[in-house]
């Protein structure tokens, strides 16, 4: 279990359901390690600001996370977390390793639009 305040995706079915029910989704797939924890924290901070995006996490070592680990967009990634951005169920951006708040918000703004209250 990841100890975050994000929506936890525990199964591939949870992942599929979340993508089908939300237009804009950010999934952070990682562990409770030094490269992942800051990215979870950034997502937790942005969740209220970017209300048009569903923020989730998925445990990297969970066999069900193969739905993320096997994406063509993550081939060659060397570090976790894998952060996947989906628009209408399609991957529009994928990053790996630690990201700054500025890097994350730049992707969110470009892929999903700037929040009205930003």
Buried (B, 14 or more C-beta within 10 A) or exposed (E): EBEBEBBBBBBBEBBEEBBEEBEBBBBBBBBEEEBBBBBBEBBBEBBEEBEEBBBBBBBBEBEBBEBBBEBEBBEEBEEBBBBBBBBEEEBBBBBBBBBEBEBBBEBBEEBBEEBEEE
